[in-house]
Amino acid sequence: MEQFKRIPYGISNFKQLRREDLYFVDKSRYIQKLEQAGHFLFLIRPRRFGKSIFLNMLRAYYDLNEEDNFATLFDGLWIKDHPTPEKNGYQVMYFDFSRVGGKSAELEQNFDGYCGIQLDAFAERYKRCYPEGFVEGVRHTKTARQKLNYIDSAAKIAGCRLYLIVDEYDNFTNGVLNEEGEKVYHALTHATGFYRDIFKQFKGMFDRILMLGVTPVTMDDLTSGYNIATNITMRPEFNMMLGFSETDVREMIRYYRSIGKITREEEDIVEEMKPWYDNYCFAEDSLDTDPKMFNCDMVLYFINNLIQSGRSPKQMIDPNTRTDYGKLKKLIRFDGTSTYRTSLINEIAQKGYTIGNIEESFPAESLTKQEMFVSLLFYYGMLTISDRYGARLKLGIPNLNVKKQYYDYLLEEYQAIRPMFLGELMDAYDVAALDGDWHPMLEFITTNYAETSSVRSLIEGERNLQGFMNALLNLNPYYLTAPEVELNHGYCDFFLMPDLMRYPMVEHSYILELKYLKKEASEYEEQRQWDDAIAQIKGYRQGPKVQQMIQHTTLHTIIVQIRGYELNRMEEIM
């Protein structure tokens, strides 16, 4: 059987990955950086950025039971040649709180049961370090809190050093917050709440602690019980610790090309992936020094498909990320009112960014504040640091993968107001891409915009029209739909750039200039706006990069003028 490093898609067990010689992007140099940062650390990253496999690597590195396996497990990795004095020096206690779930009534029992199993396994794993009867003593102790106290006492007497690693520390608490509200959540994380109590026990018990999660909300609410952690989330030295750099991606492609598992050119693959998976930055101080980061799970999904089938995945977005989209919807509707948040989502989808600050810590009770929603979008990976804007940050949509989630949400909002038969629209997209007949496509969109009358209450005027067009145009599989593309010293409203790597049969491309008139506008204003639009779209067509973007396809430049909510005029400008 032919041997090569297979893609570890969906695998978070570091020992399994190394034992089976799967492909691994080496992040071990950050072990030294973490030790230098402090003993009690806390880091936030979006989902699907390699948190679990990284923590699993740390577990193997620090586990004293893995000392004899160090050379094998870390062969070829940076840390093998640069080990720290702390290597294989701890008994490692590991929790993954994504494994805890259930309604609030059963949550404490489920949590206690999960922790109890992990603590019993810990005792069995390190029994050689303790006097006889230690394992039985832990097992016969009833609750997780009692087991922790028992282990703590025994470890101090035996002079053992303990390292606590917690993955998804906020998983079930965020679930409670989203599903059952702040009151139930508050009971877990404040006063005598069981989750707060367990964190109080962590203080003073462990020599080192590292916790990873998605938001700072739970940690903020637990600070009175657990106030020893240093938040390294936005420190520049850890900006590239999780995720893949472009260098990482290119090295992976070169490896699979070198053994013949990929035949496509490296540049073509990178060019196709970058708009979908790249462009994350987690620290303002890294803007000018570090490359942007790729979502590593998405890269593995793409490369694995390329190896298995010889072509790009039919769906550029991994279907498993639908759970992330569900979390976005719950965030928007967190307190039962979503008007401001829907308005902001619409603005971000239309502009591609918003201006704001990122709060590094805030309690759940602040989630209803408008300024906190931007921070939540950042922590969930729906926004990233793209630039500075005076004293604040420009927070942009990182890529097409995330952009589609914004448009999916807006489309659901429109569909809830007035259902649209999208099969008809997909038929229209076929003839627009293959035959150059754009009328059915734009007639469907403009007609449904006019008939979705109650949507007018969401956002009036041009921004609402832009959001509606964005949501529907991004259903078109044949194009990379780009709003506000700079062409010849101007910005066209929509560029439907053909995705010829995935759909080489596309024959037509489009530039759409969208004009909005108030219902009461005069005929003079209408004509002047139309004349301006003609001049603009002719200028776009002459842009030097247009031919490169449309490649061999026929370009159609179209003006759509809306008066109020009705189509006023629509023509192709030759």
N, C-alpha and C positions, 0 to 999 in steps of 0.2 A: 504493500500500500504506500502510495506517495506521501512523504512526510513534508509538511510545511506548517508554519504558524497560522492557525486558524483564528478568525475574528472572535473575541470573547464577548459577543453581543449578549447582554442579559446576565453575565456572570460577574459576581462581586466577591467570590472567594479567591483570595490571593494565592493560597497554597494550591488550590485546584488549577488556577491559571498557570502557575509556574510548573506544576507537576506534568500538566498536559502540553506544556510548551506553546501556549497560546500567545498571540501578539500582545505586547505590553508596552505602553508608553511610559518611560521611566520618569517618575516624579520623586524619586527617593532623595534627591538633593534637598528637598524641603524639610526632611527630618531634622537636619542640623538647624535650619532656620526656626523651626518650631521650638526646639529646645532653647534657643537663644531668646525667644520671645517671652518665655515665662513658663510657670508650672501649671497654671490653670487658664486654659484658653477656650475661646468660643468663636466659631466661624459660621457665617451664613452664606449659602450659595443656592441658586435655583435648582430645581429638580433636574436630574439627568445630566449632571456635570461631573460624575465620577466620584462623588463623595464616599460611597460605600466601599468601593474597591481600594480607595486611598486609605480609609480607616482600617480596612482589613490588612493592608500592607503594614501599617503601623503596629497592629496587633502582633503580627508575626515577627516584626523587628524587635519589639520590646519584651516579648514573652520569654522568660527564662527557660521554659520547656523546649523552646525552638533553637537553643544555642547550638546543638549538634547539627541542625539543619541550615544554619545561617549561610554557609558557603554555597549550598545548593539552591536555596530559595532566592538569594540575592546575587547569584552569579551573573556578571555582565551589567549589573546596575551600578549607578554612581556611588551609592552608599557602601557597596562591597569594598571599595578602595578607600573610602573615607568614613569608616565607622566612628561613632561617638562613644564616649565612655559609658553611656547609658544603655548601650546595646545589650539585649537579652538580660536586662537587669531587674525586671519587674514580674510580678504576678498581675496579669491583665484581666480586668473585669470588663466585659463587653455587653452593652445593651443596644438593641435596635428597637426603638419604641414604635416603629411603624407596624410591628407585630402585635401591638396592643390596640384593641378596638372594641366597639360596642356602644350601646346607649349609656347615658350617665348612670343609670340605676345599677348597671352591672360592671361599670368601668373599673371601679376600685378592686373588685374581685378579680377581673381579668388582668389588671395591672399587677396585682399581688401574685397571681398565679404565674404569669410570665416571668416576673423577677425571681420568684421562688425557684423555678426550674433552672434559670441561669445561675443562681447562687449555689444551688446544689451541684450543678455541673462544675462550677468554679472550685468548690471544695474537693470534688473528686479529682479534678485536674492537678491540683497543687497539694494533695494530701501528704506527699513525701516531705513537705516543708514544715509540717505540723505534727504535734504529738498524736499518738494512737487515740482514736475516738473522735477526731476532729470532724470527719465526714458525717458520722452518725449524729454528732452534736448539731451540725448545721441542718441536717435533714429532719431531725426531731423538733427543731425550732419552727413554730407555726408560720408566722408572717414574714414578709420580705424585710420589714424594718427590723424585726428581731434577728433575722439571719444576718443582716448587715452589721448589727451591733456585735453579734457573736464573732463574725469574721474579723471585724475591726479590733476587738479585744485580743483575739488569738494572734493576729498579725503583729500587733504591737509587742506582745510578749515574745514572739518568735523573731522579732527584728526583720520582718518581711516588708518589702516595699511594694505598694499597690499603685497600679495605673488604671484609671477609669476612662473608658472610651464609650461615648454615647452617640449613636447615629440616629437621625430623625428625632431629636429630643422633643420637638414641638409637633410631631405628626398627629397624635391623637388629641392633643389639646386644641390645635387648630381645627380639627374635625368637630370637636364639641362646640367651639366658638361659632363655626359656620352653621352647624346643624341645630344646635339647641340654645344658642344665644349667650350673651355675656353673663347673665345671672348664674347659669349652671357652670360656665367656665370659671367664673370668679370663685365659686365654691371649691374648685380643684386647686387653685393656685394662690389662694389667700388664707389668712387666719390658720385654721386647723385642717385645711385641705390636704388630702393624702399626697398629692404630687408635691406640694410645697414642703411637707414634712420629710419626704424622701430626699429632697435637695438639701435640707438642713443637715441630714445625716452625712451627706457627702463631704461637707466642710470638716476638715480636720482628720478625715479618714484616709484620704488618698494623697500620695506624694505628687502625682501628676493627674490632671484631668483635661481631656479634650472633648468638646461637644460640638456637633454639627447639626444644623437645621436649615429651615427655609426663611423664617422671619424672626425678628428680635422680640416679638410681642410677649411670648411666654417667658423668656429670660428676664425681661423688664418686670413682669408681674411677680417673678420669683426672687427679685433682688434682695428683699428683706430676709429671705431664708437662705439665699445663695448669692453672696455679694463679693465673691473672690475672683470671678472670671475676668480676664482681659479680652475685650472684643477686638479681634484682629481682622474683621471682615473687610475693612476698607484701607488696610495698610498695604502700601505698594509692593512690599517684598513678597506678598502672598497673592497678588493679582493673578498670576499665571499658574498657581499651584493646582487648580482644578480646571478641567477643559483642555482642549488641544490648541496649540499655536499652529500657524500655517506651516512652520518648519516641521512640526510633528506630523501633520497631515501629509506633507510632501514625502517625508521619509517612509511613511506607511505605503503610499502609492508606489514609490520606487521599489520597495521590497517586493510587493506583489507583481509589479511589472518584471522584476529581475527573474522571477521564477515562472513567469508565463501565465500567472493566474489573472492578470489584467493586461489587455492589449491596447486599450485606449491611451492616448497621449496624456502625460501628466498635466500639462497646462489646460487641456480640455476638461479634465476631471475637476481640477481646482476651480476653474472658471464656472463650472456648473454648480458646485457646492457652495461657493462663497456667498452668493446672494441669499441662500436658504439657511445656512447654519452658522455663519461667521459674525464677527463684529461686536463681541461682548467686551466691556471694560468695567471693572468693579472698584477701581480706585482712581480718584481724581488725579493724584500725583503720578499715575502711570500713563496718563494721556499722551505725554510727549516722549515717553521712553519705551513702553512695551507695545508689542504688536497686539492687535485685537485677537480674541479667543473664539474658537469654534465650540459649539455644543458637542461634546465628545460622543454621547449616545447616538446623536443624529449622524455623525460621521461614520460610526461603526455600522449603523443601519444601512447607510448608503454603500459603503465599501463591501459589506457582506453581500448585499444584493448584486453588486457588480461582479463579485467573484463567483457567486452561485449561478447567475443567469447570463452573465456577459453584458448586461446593460443596466442603465440606471433604474431605480425603482419606479414603478408606474405612479405611485404616490410619493412625492418628495418628502411629505411629512409622515413620520412614523405613526401609524394608527394608534399605538399605545399612548401617545400624548393627548388623546382625547380626555383622559382624566385630568390633565393640567388645564384644559379648556373649561372643564366643569368647575374647577376651583376658581377660575377667573369669574365665572358667572356668579358664584356664591359671594365672592368679594364685592362685586358691584352691588349686589342686593343685600348686603350684610345686615342692615338695620331695617329692612323692609321698605326703604326709600332709595331710589336709585337715580333721581333726576339729575343731580349734579354729576354723578359718576358717569352716567350715560352720555351726558354732554361732554365730559372730558374725554371719554373714549372716542366719541365722534370727532372731537378736535384733534386728538392724537392721530387717529386713522387718516384724517384729511391732510394734516400738516407733516406727519411723520415724527413729531417731537412735541415736547412741552418744556417749559422753563420752571425750575423749582429747586428745592433743596432736598437732600436725603437725610431723614432723621435716623440716627444710629440706634436709638432706643426709644420706645414708646409703649405705654400700656394698652390693653385691649379697650379700655374706656375711651381712648383717643381715636379709635378707628373711625368713628362717625365724623371726625373733623376732616374737612375737605383737603387740607394740606397733607394729611397722613396718607391719603389714597395714592398719591404719586410715589411715596416711599414704598408702599406695599407693591405697587406695580414693578418697581425696581427689584425688590427682593424676590419676587416671583419670576423674574427674568423677562417681564413684559416691556420693560424699558431698560436702557443701559446708558452709561455715561458716554456721551458722544462729543461734548465740547464744553467750554466755559462760556457763560454769558454774564459779564460783569461779575458781581459777587455771587451769582448763582450758577447753576449747572444747566446745560442743555441736555435733556434726557430724551433719547431717541428710540424708536422702534429698532431693535438690532438687525432684523432680517425678515425675509419673506415668510418663514415659518411662523414667526410671532405675528407678523402683520395679518396673516390669514386668520389668526384667532380673533383679532380685533374685528375683522370684517364678518366673521362667522357670528360673532355676538350681535353686531348691528343688524345683520340679515335676520336673525331670530327675532329681534325687536320689531322689525318691519313686518315679518311674517305673522307675528302675534296680533298686529294691528289689522292687517288685511292679507290673508293667504294669497300667495302667487303660485301659479303652476310653472315650476321651474323647468320642467321637461320641455316646454315650448321654448324657453330661453336657450337651453342646450342645443336644440335643433337650430336655432338662429345663430349660435356660435359656430356650428358646423359650416353653414353656408357662408358666413363672414370670412372664416379662415381659409376655406377650401375654394370657394367660388367668387369671393370678393363682393358678395351681396350683403351690405351692411344694414340695409333698411329694416329687416325683421329684428335685428339685435337692438337697434336704438329705438325703434317703435315700441318694442316690449318694455324697455326701461322707462322711457318717457311717459308712456300710457299708465304704467303701474305707479309711477311717481305721482302723477296727477290724481289717481284714484285712491291712493293711500292717504286720504285727506286728514285723518286724525293724527298722523305722524307730524303734522305741522306744529303741534303743541310742544314737540320735543326741542327742536332747534329751528328757528325761522330762517328763511332766506337761503343764501348761497351755500352756507356750510351744510345745511341739511341736504341740499341737492348734491353736493360733493360727496357726502357720506353715503347717500343712496346709490349714486353711480359707482362709488368705490366697492360697496358691498356686492353689487351685482356683477360688475366687470371682473371681479376677482374670482368669480365662479368659472370663468373662461379657462379651460385647461390648456389652450393653445398658446397663451401669451403670458409673459411676465408683465403684469399691468403696473406701470409706474406713474404715480401722480407727481406733478410739479418737477418734471425733468428739464434741466437746463439745456436749451438748444439755441445756439446763435444769439447769446446775450438776452434770452428771455426764457420764461418757464411755461411750457405747455401744460394744459390741465391733465391730460392723460396720454401716455404713450403705450400702445399695445405692441410690445416688442415680441416678435415670434420666438417661441422656445423650440428652436430647430434641432437642438440636440435630442429632444424627446419626441418631437413631432416634425420630422423633416418634410412631411407632405404639405405643410402650411405654405400657401402661395401669396398671402396678403398681410399687410401690417397697417396700423392706423395711428394717426395723431388726431386727438379729439380736443377741440377748444370749446369749452362750456361757458355760456354767457347767461347771466341771470338778470332779468328786468323786474322791477317792482310792477305790480299790476296796474298802477296808475301812471306809469311812465308814458311820456308823449311819443308820437310817431317820430319826431326829430331825434329824441334820445335813443329810440329803437334803431334807427338807421345809422346814427353815429356809432353806436356800439357795434353794429354789424360790420361797418366799414373798418373800424379798428380791429375787429376780429380777423377780417380778411388779411389786413396788413401783417398781423401777428403770425398767422398760420403760414403765410407765404415765407416769412422770415424763418420760422422753425424748419420748414422744408429744406431751406438752403443751408442749414447748419452742417458744419464739416463732419460731425460724427453720425449724422443720420444714416448715411449709406452703410456705414459699418454696422449700425444697430439693426437695420432691416435686412441686411445681406442681399439675397437674390429676390426677395419678395417685392410685390407691387405695393407702393405706399399710397394710402388714401388719407387725405387731410379733410376733416369734416368739422363744420361749425354747428353746434346745437344751441339754440337760443330759447330760453324758458321765460315766459312772462307769468309771474305769480307762481302757479303750479302747473300751468298748461304749456305744452309745446307750442312755440310761436313760429319757429322757422328752423329748418334743418337742411343743410346742403353740403355737398362735396365741392371743395374748391380745387380746381384743376390747375 
